[in-house]
Amino acid sequence: MKSLGPYTTSLEEIMSQTDPSRTPVIVSVGQVTEKDAIVSAIGLAESAARKALEDAPGVGKTIDRLTLVAISFSNSILDAPGVLARMLGLENAVPEHSSHGGNIPQFLVNRASEDIASGVIRSTLIVGAEATRSMRKENPAVNFLKVSSGNMEIEKTGTTIGPTLEGMLNKAEASAGLLAPSTVYPMFESVLAKRSGRTHEEQRKEIANLMARFTEVAQKNPYAWFSHSQRPEEISEVTDTNRLIAEPYTRSMNSFPNVDQGAALIVTNLATATEAGLADQCVFPWSGAEMKELQCTQRPDLGTSPAMTAASNLALAGAGMSVDDVDHIDFYSCFPVAVEVAAAGLGIALSDSRDLTVTGGLPYFGGPGNNYSTHAIAAMVERIRETSGKGLVTANGGFMSKHAAGIYGAKPSSKGFHRVNNEKEQGILSSAAIPVVQNSEGSAVVDAATVSYDREGKPSRAPIIATLSDGSRTAARAAEDVLSDLAGENLIGRTVRLFGSPTEYRPV
């Protein structure tokens, strides 16, 4: 195992210098995966929470707050957090509902750790679940985009916690059809393919090597949706069961949301855990940070994410360590490009001896809506309990739009928990925004592009982000008469002619 890096004294010495009532710890976790019975999201959340409560006997009576991670794809109810608190017998816990986004679970741990360190609360339960498989079983024709939109309306009607996804999309992007992650993330991947001089097919083969390693981790995870590993060619080859979704991604490279999964964390202080006789199972949050990315069309470089990199670097700096001191990593992995960008930003090779996931990743472990990173944190806690190492978890919402990162250790940091202020970095990032126009005509050069396919393998849409002659940006969709000619094409660097409203394009 690597040296303990920032650990400069023994655990006993650190604890003697630390106020245990202000030292945040994750004392217990709970995970559930249901593949057979028809269940509800609230039922799964209850099961995960009960496992966490059973893992921390005596701590439940100290829980001051219950936060339910926003349910994305399953039928939800307005007072779901209150209903769940009553189901669990946590009458003294203040129930609250989080905002939407894959960044939320790590944000909630950062917030909880800060509140415990400042004495605002003693203990909190963070829990979430999705029952998408069950929902589809009961209603095969369900429209999940409609369900998700309805659940996001709940966010607007009640008190919600956390940064929202509002503002991540502008009118130009919406008009061009940049509405689904399965469309937008492949556009980022196409930038990396072009930059590396690879065709879409070559890029598929390259990233399949990375994702095959993720399947090996999923195979060992008892909570993973897919319990078998895959060879790189099984991930990259286009077949009837592994169709192209959007260039260059096959189905096996996309987050898999059709799952029934739940996870819960209990965050408390070291004094409470010690009083309950649970000090030996505690994992310590060391630091956390959050950042917000520019809208897609505003980003100077569509093959990077300065916000993602900044969140990780801020968290590392807050813990007084470098990425080389990290033993275990879970990069948010909704699509391969999210992992590639996260690793590149920190100078980590994709062939690094450390696995870049502790769960198996969203395409193979499962992608339960906003709640994946609760599973990642739970898995990280279990890994650190086993190895006494240190871990980094990153979480990402939207189109690499909202980010949160956290550092975890088997012992408390001699620096105490630190939630890092991002004001300086956020200001620098925001000042780099490129101006965007909604409707435009004339020539433009393509900066990012993809071709999406229907179930029959025919091109169904081909959105682009492009730069106009005056340096401003826009988004556009392919004219219907050129769609069939764009199959397999990577238009990045090509000149197109823009016209109409909403803006369409034809290659020159």
C-alpha positions as CSV (number, residue, x, y, z in Angstrom):
1,M,0.0,0.0,0.0
2,K,1.1,3.6,-0.6
3,S,2.5,5.8,2.2
4,L,-0.1,7.5,4.3
5,G,1.0,10.9,2.8
6,P,-0.8,13.6,4.8
7,Y,-1.1,11.4,7.9
8,T,1.7,12.9,10.0
9,T,0.7,11.4,13.4
10,S,-1.0,8.3,14.7
11,L,-4.7,7.9,14.8
12,E,-4.7,8.3,18.6
13,E,-2.7,11.5,18.5
14,I,-4.9,13.0,15.8
15,M,-8.0,12.1,17.7
16,S,-6.6,13.6,20.9
17,Q,-6.1,16.9,19.0
18,T,-9.5,16.8,17.4
19,D,-12.9,17.6,18.7
20,P,-14.7,14.3,18.1
21,S,-18.1,16.1,18.2
22,R,-17.0,18.2,15.2
23,T,-15.2,15.4,13.2
24,P,-17.5,14.1,10.4
25,V,-17.5,10.4,9.6
26,I,-19.5,8.1,7.4
27,V,-20.4,5.5,10.0
28,S,-22.6,3.2,7.8
29,V,-23.8,2.5,4.3
30,G,-26.6,0.4,2.8
31,Q,-27.1,-0.7,-0.8
32,V,-29.9,-2.8,-2.5
33,T,-30.4,-4.1,-6.0
34,E,-33.6,-5.8,-7.0
35,K,-33.8,-7.8,-10.2
36,D,-37.0,-9.8,-9.7
37,A,-39.8,-8.4,-7.6
38,I,-41.7,-5.3,-8.7
39,V,-40.8,-2.5,-6.3
40,S,-41.1,1.2,-5.8
41,A,-38.4,3.8,-5.5
42,I,-39.5,4.7,-2.0
43,G,-39.5,1.0,-1.1
44,L,-36.0,0.6,-2.3
45,A,-34.9,3.7,-0.5
46,E,-36.4,2.3,2.7
47,S,-34.6,-1.0,2.2
48,A,-31.2,0.8,1.7
49,A,-31.8,3.1,4.7
50,R,-32.7,0.2,6.9
51,K,-29.5,-1.6,6.0
52,A,-27.5,1.6,6.9
53,L,-29.4,1.9,10.2
54,E,-28.7,-1.7,11.0
55,D,-25.0,-1.1,10.2
56,A,-25.0,1.6,12.9
57,P,-27.1,0.5,15.8
58,G,-27.8,3.3,18.2
59,V,-27.0,6.1,15.8
60,G,-30.6,6.3,14.3
61,K,-31.9,8.2,17.4
62,T,-29.3,11.0,16.7
63,I,-30.4,11.7,13.1
64,D,-31.4,15.3,12.7
65,R,-32.0,15.3,9.0
66,L,-33.1,13.0,6.2
67,T,-32.3,14.0,2.6
68,L,-33.9,12.1,-0.2
69,V,-31.9,12.3,-3.4
70,A,-34.3,13.5,-6.1
71,I,-36.0,10.6,-7.9
72,S,-35.5,11.0,-11.7
73,F,-37.3,8.3,-13.6
74,S,-39.7,6.6,-11.2
75,N,-43.1,7.8,-10.1
76,S,-42.5,10.2,-7.2
77,I,-44.7,12.0,-4.7
78,L,-44.5,15.5,-3.3
79,D,-43.8,14.6,0.4
80,A,-41.6,11.5,-0.4
81,P,-38.9,12.5,2.2
82,G,-41.5,12.9,4.9
83,V,-43.2,9.6,4.0
84,L,-39.8,7.9,4.1
85,A,-38.9,9.5,7.5
86,R,-42.2,8.1,9.0
87,M,-41.6,4.7,7.4
88,L,-38.2,4.6,9.2
89,G,-39.4,5.9,12.5
90,L,-37.2,9.0,12.2
91,E,-39.7,11.4,13.7
92,N,-37.1,13.8,14.9
93,A,-35.4,14.1,11.5
94,V,-36.1,17.1,9.3
95,P,-37.1,15.7,5.9
96,E,-35.9,17.4,2.7
97,H,-35.7,16.8,-1.0
98,S,-32.6,17.3,-3.1
99,S,-32.4,19.0,-6.5
100,H,-31.7,17.0,-9.6
101,G,-28.3,16.0,-11.0
102,G,-25.7,13.3,-10.7
103,N,-23.5,15.7,-8.7
104,I,-26.0,15.8,-5.9
105,P,-25.0,12.8,-3.6
106,Q,-21.4,14.1,-3.3
107,F,-22.6,17.6,-2.8
108,L,-24.8,16.3,0.0
109,V,-21.9,14.6,1.7
110,N,-19.8,17.8,1.4
111,R,-22.7,19.8,2.9
112,A,-23.4,17.3,5.7
113,S,-19.7,17.1,6.6
114,E,-19.5,20.9,6.8
115,D,-22.6,21.1,8.9
116,I,-21.3,18.4,11.3
117,A,-17.9,20.1,11.5
118,S,-19.6,23.4,12.4
119,G,-22.0,21.8,14.9
120,V,-25.2,22.5,13.0
121,I,-26.3,18.8,13.1
122,R,-25.2,15.6,14.8
123,S,-26.2,13.0,12.2
124,T,-27.9,12.8,8.8
125,L,-29.3,10.1,6.5
126,I,-28.7,10.6,2.8
127,V,-30.7,8.1,0.7
128,G,-31.9,7.7,-2.8
129,A,-33.3,5.1,-5.2
130,E,-34.7,4.4,-8.7
131,A,-37.2,1.7,-9.7
132,T,-37.0,2.2,-13.5
133,R,-37.0,-1.6,-14.2
134,S,-40.2,-2.1,-12.2
135,M,-41.8,1.0,-13.8
136,R,-41.1,-0.4,-17.3
137,K,-42.3,-3.8,-16.3
138,E,-45.6,-2.3,-15.2
139,N,-45.9,0.0,-18.2
140,P,-43.7,-0.9,-21.1
141,A,-44.9,2.2,-23.0
142,V,-43.8,4.6,-20.2
143,N,-42.2,7.9,-21.5
144,F,-39.3,8.4,-19.1
145,L,-38.5,11.8,-20.4
146,K,-42.0,12.9,-19.4
147,V,-41.7,11.2,-16.0
148,S,-38.4,12.9,-15.4
149,S,-39.8,16.3,-16.4
150,G,-42.7,15.7,-14.0
151,N,-40.4,14.9,-11.2
152,M,-38.3,18.0,-11.8
153,E,-41.6,20.0,-11.4
154,I,-41.8,18.6,-7.9
155,E,-38.4,20.3,-7.3
156,K,-40.0,23.6,-8.1
157,T,-43.0,23.2,-5.8
158,G,-41.3,22.3,-2.6
159,T,-38.1,23.2,-0.7
160,T,-35.2,21.5,-2.3
161,I,-31.5,21.3,-1.4
162,G,-28.6,21.7,-3.8
163,P,-27.6,23.4,-7.1
164,T,-30.3,22.9,-9.7
165,L,-29.8,22.0,-13.4
166,E,-31.6,25.2,-14.4
167,G,-29.6,27.3,-16.9
168,M,-27.5,24.4,-18.2
169,L,-29.2,24.6,-21.5
170,N,-29.8,27.6,-23.8
171,K,-32.4,28.2,-26.5
172,A,-29.9,27.5,-29.3
173,E,-29.0,24.1,-27.9
174,A,-32.6,23.2,-27.2
175,S,-33.7,24.1,-30.8
176,A,-30.9,21.9,-32.2
177,G,-32.1,19.0,-30.1
178,L,-29.3,18.9,-27.5
179,L,-31.7,17.6,-24.9
180,A,-30.5,14.2,-23.9
181,P,-27.2,13.1,-22.5
182,S,-27.1,10.2,-25.0
183,T,-26.8,12.9,-27.7
184,V,-24.6,15.5,-26.1
185,Y,-21.8,13.3,-24.5
186,P,-21.0,11.6,-27.9
187,M,-20.4,15.1,-29.3
188,F,-17.7,15.6,-26.6
189,E,-16.3,12.2,-27.5
190,S,-16.2,13.1,-31.2
191,V,-14.0,16.1,-30.2
192,L,-11.5,13.7,-28.6
193,A,-11.6,11.4,-31.6
194,K,-10.9,14.2,-34.0
195,R,-8.1,15.5,-31.8
196,S,-6.5,12.1,-31.8
197,G,-6.8,11.6,-35.5
198,R,-9.2,8.6,-35.1
199,T,-12.3,7.7,-37.0
200,H,-15.4,6.9,-35.0
201,E,-14.7,3.2,-35.4
202,E,-11.1,3.6,-34.2
203,Q,-12.3,5.7,-31.2
204,R,-14.8,3.0,-30.3
205,K,-12.1,0.4,-30.2
206,E,-9.8,2.7,-28.1
207,I,-12.4,3.5,-25.4
208,A,-13.6,-0.1,-25.3
209,N,-10.3,-1.1,-23.7
210,L,-11.0,1.3,-20.9
211,M,-14.6,0.2,-20.4
212,A,-13.7,-3.5,-20.4
213,R,-11.8,-2.8,-17.2
214,F,-14.9,-1.3,-15.7
215,T,-16.9,-4.5,-16.5
216,E,-14.3,-6.4,-14.5
217,V,-14.9,-4.3,-11.5
218,A,-18.7,-4.7,-11.9
219,Q,-18.3,-8.4,-12.1
220,K,-16.9,-8.4,-8.6
221,N,-19.6,-6.1,-7.2
222,P,-22.5,-7.9,-5.6
223,Y,-24.8,-4.9,-6.2
224,A,-23.9,-4.4,-9.9
225,W,-26.7,-4.8,-12.5
226,F,-24.5,-6.7,-14.9
227,S,-22.4,-9.4,-13.2
228,H,-20.2,-10.4,-16.1
229,S,-17.1,-8.9,-17.6
230,Q,-17.0,-8.1,-21.3
231,R,-14.1,-8.2,-23.8
232,P,-13.3,-4.9,-25.5
233,E,-14.6,-6.1,-28.9
234,E,-18.0,-7.0,-27.2
235,I,-18.3,-3.4,-26.2
236,S,-17.1,-1.8,-29.5
237,E,-18.6,-4.0,-32.2
238,V,-21.9,-2.9,-33.6
239,T,-24.4,-5.8,-33.5
240,D,-28.1,-6.3,-33.4
241,T,-27.9,-6.3,-29.5
242,N,-25.2,-3.6,-29.3
243,R,-26.5,-1.0,-31.8
244,L,-25.1,2.4,-32.4
245,I,-26.8,5.0,-30.3
246,A,-24.9,8.1,-31.4
247,E,-21.4,8.2,-32.9
248,P,-19.1,6.9,-31.7
249,Y,-21.0,5.2,-28.8
250,T,-22.6,1.7,-28.9
251,R,-25.3,0.8,-26.4
252,S,-22.7,-0.8,-24.2
253,M,-21.0,2.6,-23.7
254,N,-24.1,4.3,-22.4
255,S,-25.3,4.7,-18.8
256,F,-27.8,1.9,-18.2
257,P,-30.8,3.5,-16.3
258,N,-33.2,0.5,-16.5
259,V,-32.4,-0.6,-13.0
260,D,-34.0,-1.0,-9.5
261,Q,-31.3,0.2,-7.1
262,G,-31.0,2.1,-3.9
263,A,-28.3,3.4,-1.6
264,A,-28.0,5.2,1.7
265,L,-25.3,6.8,3.9
266,I,-25.3,7.9,7.5
267,V,-23.0,10.8,8.2
268,T,-22.4,11.6,11.9
269,N,-19.6,12.8,14.2
270,L,-16.9,10.8,15.6
271,A,-18.1,11.3,19.2
272,T,-21.5,9.8,18.3
273,A,-19.9,6.9,16.5
274,T,-17.5,6.2,19.3
275,E,-20.3,6.3,21.9
276,A,-22.1,3.6,19.8
277,G,-19.0,1.5,19.7
278,L,-18.5,2.0,15.9
279,A,-15.3,4.0,15.7
280,D,-13.5,1.2,13.9
281,Q,-15.9,1.2,11.0
282,C,-15.8,5.0,10.4
283,V,-14.5,6.5,7.1
284,F,-13.6,10.1,7.3
285,P,-14.5,12.8,4.7
286,W,-11.4,15.0,4.4
287,S,-12.5,17.6,2.0
288,G,-15.0,18.5,-0.7
289,A,-15.6,21.0,-3.5
290,E,-18.1,21.9,-6.1
291,M,-18.0,23.7,-9.5
292,K,-20.4,24.8,-12.2
293,E,-19.5,24.4,-15.9
294,L,-20.5,26.8,-18.7
295,Q,-23.3,25.9,-21.1
296,C,-22.1,23.6,-23.9
297,T,-22.1,26.2,-26.6
298,Q,-20.2,28.7,-24.3
299,R,-17.3,26.4,-23.6
300,P,-14.0,27.3,-25.3
301,D,-12.9,23.7,-25.5
302,L,-15.6,21.0,-25.9
303,G,-13.1,18.2,-25.2
304,T,-12.3,19.3,-21.7
305,S,-14.2,20.4,-18.5
306,P,-12.3,23.0,-16.5
307,A,-15.1,22.9,-13.8
308,M,-14.7,19.1,-13.4
309,T,-10.9,19.4,-13.1
310,A,-11.2,22.4,-10.7
311,A,-13.6,20.6,-8.4
312,S,-11.2,17.6,-8.1
313,N,-8.1,19.8,-7.7
314,L,-9.8,21.9,-5.1
315,A,-10.8,18.9,-3.1
316,L,-7.3,17.5,-3.3
317,A,-5.8,20.8,-2.2
318,G,-8.3,21.0,0.7
319,A,-7.1,17.6,1.8
320,G,-3.4,18.7,1.5
321,M,-2.6,15.9,-1.0
322,S,-2.0,15.2,-4.7
323,V,-3.8,12.7,-6.9
324,D,-0.7,10.4,-6.5
325,D,-1.7,10.0,-2.8
326,V,-5.1,8.6,-3.8
327,D,-5.4,4.8,-3.6
328,H,-8.9,4.5,-5.0
329,I,-10.9,6.5,-7.5
330,D,-14.4,6.6,-8.8
331,F,-14.8,9.0,-11.7
332,Y,-18.4,9.6,-12.7
333,S,-18.9,7.4,-15.7
334,C,-22.2,8.0,-17.4
335,F,-20.3,7.9,-20.7
336,P,-16.7,7.1,-21.5
337,V,-15.8,10.7,-22.3
338,A,-16.6,11.8,-18.7
339,V,-13.9,9.4,-17.5
340,E,-11.5,10.4,-20.2
341,V,-11.9,14.1,-19.4
342,A,-11.7,13.5,-15.6
343,A,-8.5,11.5,-15.9
344,A,-6.8,13.9,-18.4
345,G,-7.6,16.9,-16.2
346,L,-5.7,15.3,-13.3
347,G,-2.9,13.9,-15.5
348,I,-4.0,10.3,-14.9
349,A,-3.4,7.8,-17.7
350,L,-6.3,5.6,-18.7
351,S,-4.0,2.7,-18.2
352,D,-3.3,3.7,-14.6
353,S,-2.9,0.7,-12.4
354,R,-5.6,2.0,-10.1
355,D,-9.1,1.2,-11.3
356,L,-11.0,4.4,-12.2
357,T,-14.2,3.0,-10.7
358,V,-15.1,1.2,-7.4
359,T,-18.5,0.2,-8.6
360,G,-18.1,-0.8,-12.2
361,G,-19.5,2.4,-13.6
362,L,-22.9,3.5,-14.8
363,P,-23.1,1.4,-18.0
364,Y,-22.3,-1.8,-16.1
365,F,-23.0,-1.3,-12.3
366,G,-26.1,0.6,-13.3
367,G,-27.2,4.2,-13.7
368,P,-29.9,4.9,-11.1
369,G,-30.7,8.4,-12.1
370,N,-29.3,11.1,-9.7
371,N,-28.4,8.5,-7.1
372,Y,-25.4,6.7,-8.7
373,S,-22.8,8.5,-6.7
374,T,-24.5,7.5,-3.4
375,H,-23.5,3.9,-4.5
376,A,-20.0,5.1,-5.4
377,I,-19.5,6.7,-2.0
378,A,-20.9,3.6,-0.3
379,A,-18.5,1.4,-2.3
380,M,-15.6,3.7,-1.6
381,V,-16.4,3.5,2.2
382,E,-16.3,-0.3,1.9
383,R,-13.1,-0.3,-0.1
384,I,-11.4,2.1,2.4
385,R,-12.6,-0.1,5.4
386,E,-10.8,-3.0,3.7
387,T,-7.6,-1.3,2.7
388,S,-7.1,1.7,5.0
389,G,-6.4,3.7,1.9
390,K,-7.6,7.1,0.6
391,G,-10.2,7.7,-2.0
392,L,-11.4,10.3,-4.5
393,V,-15.1,10.4,-5.7
394,T,-16.2,12.7,-8.5
395,A,-19.9,13.3,-9.4
396,N,-21.3,15.0,-12.5
397,G,-24.7,16.3,-13.4
398,G,-26.2,17.4,-16.7
399,F,-23.9,17.6,-19.7
400,M,-20.7,17.8,-17.5
401,S,-22.5,20.8,-16.2
402,K,-22.4,20.6,-12.4
403,H,-19.6,18.9,-10.4
404,A,-18.8,17.8,-6.9
405,A,-15.7,16.0,-5.6
406,G,-14.8,14.4,-2.3
407,I,-11.7,13.0,-0.6
408,Y,-12.1,10.1,1.9
409,G,-9.7,8.5,4.3
410,A,-9.5,5.6,6.9
411,K,-8.3,8.1,9.5
412,P,-9.2,11.7,10.2
413,S,-7.2,14.4,8.5
414,S,-4.9,16.4,10.7
415,K,-6.3,19.4,8.9
416,G,-10.0,18.6,9.8
417,F,-12.7,18.6,7.2
418,H,-12.5,21.4,4.6
419,R,-15.2,22.3,2.1
420,V,-13.2,24.4,-0.3
421,N,-14.4,27.8,-1.5
422,N,-14.6,27.9,-5.3
423,E,-15.3,31.6,-5.8
424,K,-12.0,32.5,-7.5
425,E,-12.0,29.4,-9.8
426,Q,-15.7,29.9,-10.7
427,G,-15.1,33.5,-11.6
428,I,-12.2,32.7,-13.9
429,L,-14.2,29.9,-15.6
430,S,-17.3,32.1,-16.1
431,S,-15.3,34.9,-17.6
432,A,-14.2,32.6,-20.5
433,A,-17.7,32.1,-21.9
434,I,-18.1,32.4,-25.6
435,P,-21.1,34.5,-26.8
436,V,-24.0,32.4,-28.2
437,V,-26.6,33.3,-30.9
438,Q,-29.8,31.4,-31.3
439,N,-30.5,31.9,-35.0
440,S,-27.9,32.5,-37.6
441,E,-27.3,32.2,-41.3
442,G,-24.1,31.8,-43.4
443,S,-21.0,29.7,-43.0
444,A,-19.7,28.3,-39.7
445,V,-17.0,25.8,-38.7
446,V,-18.1,22.7,-36.7
447,D,-16.6,22.4,-33.2
448,A,-18.6,19.3,-32.0
449,A,-20.9,16.9,-33.7
450,T,-22.5,13.5,-33.6
451,V,-24.9,11.4,-35.6
452,S,-27.7,9.6,-33.7
453,Y,-29.4,6.5,-35.0
454,D,-32.8,4.9,-34.7
455,R,-33.5,1.3,-33.8
456,E,-33.2,0.3,-37.5
457,G,-29.7,1.8,-37.7
458,K,-30.7,4.8,-39.8
459,P,-29.5,8.4,-38.9
460,S,-32.2,10.1,-37.0
461,R,-30.5,13.4,-36.1
462,A,-27.1,15.0,-36.5
463,P,-26.7,18.1,-34.2
464,I,-23.6,20.3,-34.2
465,I,-22.0,23.1,-32.2
466,A,-20.3,25.5,-34.5
467,T,-18.3,28.8,-34.5
468,L,-19.5,31.7,-36.7
469,S,-17.1,34.1,-38.6
470,D,-17.4,36.7,-35.8
471,G,-16.3,34.1,-33.2
472,S,-19.7,33.6,-31.6
473,R,-21.2,30.1,-31.3
474,T,-24.5,28.5,-32.2
475,A,-26.0,25.0,-32.4
476,A,-27.9,23.6,-35.3
477,R,-29.5,20.4,-36.6
478,A,-28.9,18.7,-39.9
479,A,-31.4,19.3,-42.7
480,E,-33.5,16.3,-43.4
481,D,-32.2,15.8,-46.9
482,V,-28.6,15.4,-45.8
483,L,-29.1,13.1,-42.8
484,S,-28.6,9.8,-44.7
485,D,-25.3,11.1,-46.1
486,L,-23.9,11.8,-42.6
487,A,-23.7,8.2,-41.3
488,G,-20.3,7.5,-39.9
489,E,-19.1,11.1,-40.5
490,N,-17.3,13.2,-38.0
491,L,-18.0,16.8,-39.2
492,I,-15.6,18.5,-36.8
493,G,-13.5,21.0,-38.6
494,R,-15.8,21.1,-41.6
495,T,-17.5,24.2,-42.9
496,V,-21.3,24.1,-43.0
497,R,-24.0,26.5,-44.3
498,L,-26.5,27.6,-41.7
499,F,-30.1,28.6,-42.5
500,G,-33.6,28.7,-41.2
501,S,-35.3,29.0,-37.8
502,P,-34.7,26.8,-35.9
503,T,-31.2,26.8,-37.4
504,E,-30.4,23.9,-39.7
505,Y,-27.2,23.2,-41.7
506,R,-25.9,21.5,-44.8
507,P,-22.2,20.6,-45.2
508,V,-20.4,22.8,-47.8
